[in-house]
Amino acid sequence: MRTRIMGVTLAGCTALVLSLTPAHAAADPGRRTLAAGDGWASEGAGTKGGADADAAHTHTVRTWAEFRAALAPGDGAPRLIRVVGTLDATEGGCAAFEAEGYDFDRYLADYDPAVWGHETPVSGPQEDLRAASAQAQARAVKAYVPARTTIVGVGRNAGITGGSLQIQNVDDVIVRNLTVESPLDCFPQWDPTDGATGAWNSEYDAMVVYGSTHVWIDHNTFTDGRYPDSSLPRYFGEVYQQHDGELDIVRGANHVTASWNVFADHDKTLMIGNSDGAAATDAGKLKVTLHHNLFTGVVERAPRVRFGQVDAYNNHYVVRKDQVPAYTYSFGVGIESRLYAEKNAFTLPEGVAAGKILKKWKEAPLTAVDNRVNGRPADLIAAHNALNPDNPLRSGAGWTPGLRTRVDDARAVPAIVRARAGAGKVC
């Protein structure tokens, strides 16, 4: 049953400790398990990751190579990996991945729309070499997380740059207290047929939950860091896009809780379900809880939802003044989704209407109750429908979330989330 606590109430860390067994109540974030009733990841047997790892399966890593070695396939026992400092997956730079003969200037000359046009996808020697270079980068920067694993940053300055955490087809994973800088794709592909003017398409999400179950993502900071989109060059008149998503939950993933994270300064931020045609794997799954997260400086997908029953409550969405031209939406309502958005807070600058918070991609009902915009009560569905009278949204997701340990009044959410969300604030 849902416990509703109004206003600024019992501190999140205190509530967590009280919910733990004595063996896990020590001041060791790596030994923490997800509290009972804390979102979809607590369904069934819950999520404990590698909390029970013995000494032989407990690793402290300081480099990307050590980290990947600690993740290597093993005997299936619980595994605890402590990250010290920042792990750099691309410390050798992009040149380390280049296939012999690849030349970016030659690539630009070969596929310039003035030469190649916009009717045909690129092909030929330089595209083949770009693809080979991209494959080399993928092999180096992807890290596959096994089942029954906890990854936890030590202290306030632990993190990963240039890497892509792949949580694929496993059960029972916890990731906490990391600052994750979005990986930079060294070899984006030019697609002249993408839209009217073509586009650069990149790979590598910071974190992907793919076909996995019982995953808890807590107190992390996801950011573009040193490489915001504003710093990226333009070629063929389009941004040379080197980022993909910060967090994707896709392809039959289920029972995921993302709590007390910061998602900052990114475009396509958080996607739940990556294809309208994935009903065979996604229908009835993609059950995700998002609570007490800060979304600041993000353009869209916070999240965009297909198929899933997504419970989004007590999150704070901050649209900065300099985002006014770029901001697209926060909640994307997609095919067969059932979004339940309650007691979220939105801070919008002048020039961004509340009607932009929701965006309808496909016909699907949602519930949006007790949310606030700039401190005032707001009916998000009514605001959307007033702005989009020819494409209205329907109210009523058809379900009511039950897996919640605390729900704060939306008026208190900005202060609570600002104080306690993100890496370095874990308990």
C-alpha positions in Angstrom: 0.0 0.0 0.0 1.2 3.5 -0.8 2.3 5.6 2.2 1.6 9.3 1.6 3.8 11.7 3.6 3.0 15.3 2.9 5.5 18.1 2.9 9.2 17.8 4.0 9.1 14.6 6.0 11.3 11.8 7.2 14.7 12.2 5.4 15.2 9.8 2.5 18.4 8.3 4.0 16.8 7.8 7.3 13.8 6.1 5.7 16.1 3.9 3.7 18.2 2.8 6.7 15.1 2.0 8.7 13.9 -0.2 6.0 17.0 -2.3 5.8 17.9 -5.5 7.6 20.5 -5.0 10.3 23.2 -6.7 8.2 22.8 -4.0 5.5 22.2 -1.0 7.8 25.9 -0.2 8.1 27.2 3.0 6.5 28.3 1.2 3.4 26.3 2.3 0.3 27.5 -0.8 -1.6 25.7 -3.1 0.9 22.4 -1.3 0.6 19.4 -3.1 -1.0 16.3 -1.5 -2.5 13.7 -0.9 0.2 10.6 -3.0 0.1 7.9 -1.1 -1.8 10.3 1.3 -3.4 9.0 1.3 -7.0 8.7 -1.3 -9.6 12.2 -2.7 -8.9 10.9 -3.9 -5.5 8.3 -6.1 -7.2 8.5 -9.8 -6.3 11.9 -10.8 -4.8 13.0 -7.2 -5.0 16.5 -5.9 -5.9 19.6 -6.5 -3.8 22.3 -6.6 -6.4 25.7 -7.7 -5.0 24.9 -6.7 -1.4 25.9 -10.2 -0.2 29.1 -10.4 -2.1 31.9 -12.1 -0.2 35.5 -10.9 -0.2 36.5 -12.9 -3.3 33.7 -11.2 -5.3 34.3 -7.6 -3.9 36.5 -5.4 -6.2 37.9 -1.9 -5.9 38.7 -0.4 -9.3 40.5 2.7 -10.3 40.8 2.3 -14.1 38.5 1.3 -17.0 40.5 -1.8 -17.6 40.2 -2.9 -14.0 36.5 -2.2 -14.1 35.9 -4.3 -17.2 38.0 -7.1 -15.7 35.8 -7.0 -12.5 32.7 -7.4 -14.7 34.1 -10.4 -16.6 31.8 -13.5 -16.6 32.2 -15.6 -13.5 30.5 -18.1 -11.3 27.2 -16.2 -10.8 27.9 -15.3 -7.2 26.9 -11.8 -6.0 29.4 -9.2 -7.0 30.3 -5.8 -5.5 32.4 -3.3 -7.5 33.6 -0.1 -5.8 34.7 2.7 -8.2 37.4 5.0 -6.9 37.9 8.2 -8.9 36.9 8.7 -12.5 37.3 5.8 -15.0 38.1 7.0 -18.5 37.1 4.6 -21.2 38.6 6.7 -24.0 41.8 8.1 -22.5 43.7 7.3 -25.7 41.4 9.6 -27.6 39.5 9.0 -30.8 42.6 8.3 -32.8 43.1 5.1 -30.9 40.0 3.6 -32.6 40.6 4.8 -36.2 40.8 2.2 -38.9 43.8 2.5 -41.1 42.9 4.7 -44.0 40.0 6.5 -42.4 40.1 10.3 -43.1 37.4 12.5 -41.8 38.2 15.3 -44.2 37.9 12.7 -47.0 34.6 11.5 -45.5 33.2 15.1 -45.6 34.3 15.6 -49.2 32.8 12.3 -50.4 29.4 12.7 -48.7 28.9 16.4 -49.0 25.2 16.8 -50.1 26.4 19.0 -52.9 28.2 15.9 -54.3 26.2 12.9 -52.8 22.7 14.4 -52.6 19.9 13.5 -50.2 18.3 10.5 -51.9 20.7 7.6 -51.0 22.3 6.5 -47.7 26.1 6.9 -47.7 28.2 4.0 -48.9 31.8 3.4 -50.2 35.3 3.1 -48.8 35.2 6.0 -46.3 31.8 4.8 -44.9 33.2 1.3 -44.5 36.2 2.7 -42.6 34.0 4.9 -40.5 32.0 1.8 -39.6 35.1 -0.2 -38.7 36.4 2.6 -36.5 33.0 2.8 -34.8 33.1 -0.9 -34.1 36.5 -0.5 -32.5 35.2 2.2 -30.2 32.2 0.1 -29.3 34.4 -2.8 -28.3 36.4 -0.5 -26.1 33.7 1.6 -24.4 30.9 -0.9 -23.7 30.9 -2.6 -20.3 28.5 -5.4 -19.8 27.1 -5.8 -16.2 26.4 -9.3 -15.0 23.5 -10.4 -12.8 23.5 -10.0 -9.0 25.9 -7.0 -9.2 26.2 -3.7 -7.3 28.4 -0.9 -8.8 28.9 1.9 -6.4 31.1 5.0 -6.4 33.3 5.7 -3.4 32.9 9.1 -2.0 31.9 12.3 -3.8 34.1 12.1 -6.9 33.6 8.7 -8.5 32.4 8.4 -12.0 32.8 7.2 -15.6 33.7 9.2 -18.7 33.5 7.9 -22.2 32.0 4.5 -21.2 28.6 2.9 -21.9 27.2 0.7 -19.1 25.2 -2.2 -20.7 22.8 -4.0 -18.4 21.6 -6.6 -20.9 19.4 -9.6 -20.3 20.3 -10.0 -16.6 18.5 -9.8 -13.3 19.2 -7.9 -10.1 21.6 -5.0 -10.6 22.2 -1.8 -8.6 24.1 1.2 -9.8 24.7 4.0 -7.3 26.7 7.2 -6.6 28.4 7.7 -10.0 28.8 10.8 -12.1 28.4 9.5 -15.6 29.6 11.8 -18.4 27.8 10.9 -21.7 30.1 9.0 -24.0 31.2 10.9 -27.1 30.8 9.1 -30.3 34.0 9.6 -32.3 32.5 8.4 -35.5 28.9 9.6 -36.1 27.3 8.5 -39.3 26.0 11.0 -41.8 22.5 10.1 -43.0 21.5 12.3 -45.9 18.0 10.8 -46.0 17.2 11.6 -42.3 14.7 14.4 -42.6 14.7 17.1 -45.2 18.3 18.2 -44.7 20.0 15.0 -43.4 21.4 14.4 -39.9 24.4 13.1 -38.0 23.5 10.0 -36.0 25.4 8.8 -33.0 25.7 5.7 -30.8 26.4 5.0 -27.1 24.0 5.7 -24.3 25.6 6.4 -21.0 23.5 3.5 -19.5 21.2 1.0 -21.2 18.8 -1.4 -19.5 18.1 -3.9 -22.2 15.9 -7.0 -21.5 16.9 -6.9 -17.8 14.8 -7.1 -14.7 15.0 -5.7 -11.1 17.4 -2.8 -11.7 17.9 0.0 -9.2 19.6 3.2 -10.5 20.1 5.6 -7.6 21.9 8.8 -6.7 23.8 9.1 -10.0 24.5 12.2 -12.0 24.1 11.9 -15.8 25.6 14.8 -17.7 27.2 15.8 -21.0 30.0 17.3 -18.8 32.9 18.6 -20.8 31.1 18.2 -24.1 27.7 19.9 -24.1 25.8 20.0 -27.4 26.6 23.7 -27.7 30.3 22.8 -28.0 29.8 20.4 -31.0 30.7 21.6 -34.5 28.4 21.7 -37.5 29.0 20.0 -40.8 26.7 20.1 -43.8 24.7 22.6 -41.9 23.8 20.2 -39.1 25.1 19.6 -35.6 27.8 16.9 -35.6 25.8 15.0 -32.9 28.1 12.9 -30.8 25.7 12.1 -28.0 22.9 9.6 -27.8 20.8 9.1 -24.6 21.7 9.3 -20.9 19.5 6.3 -19.9 17.5 4.0 -22.1 15.2 1.2 -20.8 14.3 -1.0 -23.7 13.5 -4.4 -25.3 11.5 -6.1 -22.6 13.3 -4.6 -19.6 11.0 -4.7 -16.6 10.8 -3.7 -12.9 13.2 -0.7 -12.8 13.4 2.0 -10.2 15.4 5.2 -10.9 15.5 7.4 -7.8 17.4 10.5 -6.6 19.4 10.9 -9.9 20.3 14.1 -11.7 19.8 14.2 -15.5 21.5 17.4 -16.7 22.3 19.3 -19.9 21.3 16.8 -22.5 19.0 16.5 -25.5 17.4 13.0 -25.8 17.6 12.1 -22.2 15.6 9.1 -21.1 13.7 6.7 -23.3 11.5 3.9 -22.1 10.8 1.6 -25.1 12.7 2.4 -28.3 10.4 1.2 -31.1 6.7 1.3 -31.9 7.2 -2.1 -33.5 8.5 -3.8 -30.3 5.2 -5.0 -28.9 6.4 -8.6 -29.0 9.1 -7.8 -26.4 7.7 -4.7 -24.6 3.9 -5.1 -24.2 3.1 -5.8 -20.6 6.7 -4.9 -19.5 8.7 -1.7 -19.2 7.3 -1.1 -15.7 9.5 1.7 -14.4 9.4 4.0 -11.4 11.0 7.5 -11.6 11.0 9.4 -8.3 12.9 12.3 -6.7 15.0 12.9 -9.8 16.2 16.2 -11.0 15.9 16.9 -14.8 17.7 20.2 -15.5 18.7 21.7 -18.8 17.3 18.7 -20.7 15.5 19.2 -24.1 13.2 16.2 -24.4 12.5 12.5 -23.3 12.2 12.9 -19.5 11.0 10.3 -20.3 9.5 9.4 -23.6 7.4 6.2 -23.0 6.2 3.4 -25.2 4.2 0.4 -23.8 5.3 0.8 -20.2 3.4 1.4 -17.0 5.6 4.3 -15.8 5.1 5.9 -12.3 6.7 9.3 -12.3 6.3 11.2 -9.1 8.2 13.8 -7.0 10.5 14.7 -9.8 11.7 18.2 -10.4 11.9 19.5 -14.0 13.9 22.7 -14.5 13.9 24.4 -17.9 16.5 27.1 -18.0 16.0 30.5 -19.7 18.6 29.8 -22.3 16.6 26.7 -23.3 13.5 28.5 -24.4 14.1 28.0 -28.2 15.3 24.4 -27.8 13.0 22.9 -25.1 10.6 20.4 -26.7 8.8 18.5 -23.9 9.3 16.5 -20.7 6.8 13.6 -20.8 6.4 11.9 -24.2 3.2 9.8 -24.5 3.8 7.0 -26.9 2.2 3.9 -28.2 0.3 1.8 -25.6 1.9 3.7 -22.8 0.3 4.1 -19.4 2.0 7.0 -17.7 1.1 8.0 -14.1 2.5 11.5 -13.3 1.8 12.7 -9.8 3.2 15.5 -7.5 6.0 16.5 -9.8 7.3 20.1 -9.8 8.1 22.1 -13.0 10.1 25.3 -13.0 9.6 27.0 -16.4 10.9 30.3 -17.6 8.9 33.0 -19.4 8.2 31.8 -22.9 7.7 28.1 -22.1 4.0 27.3 -21.6 2.8 24.5 -19.3 1.1 23.0 -22.4 4.6 22.0 -23.7 5.3 19.6 -20.8 3.4 16.8 -22.4 3.8 15.7 -26.0 1.6 13.2 -27.7 3.2 10.7 -30.1 0.4 8.1 -30.2 -3.0 7.7 -28.7 -2.6 6.5 -25.1 -4.3 7.7 -21.9 -2.3 9.0 -18.9 -3.0 10.2 -15.4 -1.5 13.5 -14.3 -2.6 14.7 -10.9 -1.4 17.2 -8.2 1.5 18.5 -10.3 2.7 22.1 -10.0 4.2 24.6 -12.4 6.2 27.5 -10.9 4.7 26.6 -7.5 1.1 26.7 -8.7 -1.3 23.8 -9.2 -1.4 22.8 -12.9 -3.6 20.4 -14.9 -1.0 19.2 -17.4 -3.5 17.4 -19.6 -5.8 20.4 -19.9 -2.8 22.7 -20.6 -1.7 20.4 -23.4 -5.1 20.1 -24.9 -5.6 23.9 -24.8 -2.3 24.2 -26.7 -3.1 21.3 -29.1 -6.8 21.3 -29.6 -6.6 19.1 -32.7 -4.5 16.4 -31.0 -5.8 16.1 -27.4 -4.7 13.7 -24.7 -7.0 11.4 -22.8 -7.0 11.3 -19.0 -7.0 8.0 -17.1 -4.1 5.6 -17.3 -6.2 2.8 -16.0 -4.0 1.8 -13.0 -2.9 3.3 -9.7 0.7 2.9 -8.4 1.1 1.0 -5.2 4.8 0.6 -4.8 5.8 3.8 -3.1 7.5 4.3 0.2 7.1 8.1 0.5 5.3 10.8 -1.5 6.1 14.4 -0.9 3.9 17.4 -1.5 4.9 18.9 -4.9 5.5 22.2 -3.2 8.4 20.7 -1.2 9.9 18.7 -4.1 12.3 21.4 -5.5 14.0 21.9 -2.2 14.1 18.2 -1.3 15.4 17.1 -4.7 18.0 19.9 -4.9 19.4 19.0 -1.5 19.6 15.2 -2.0 19.6 14.1 -5.6 22.7 13.2 -7.5 26.1 11.6 -7.0 28.0 12.4 -3.8 24.8 12.5 -1.8 24.2 8.8 -1.3 23.8 7.3 2.1 
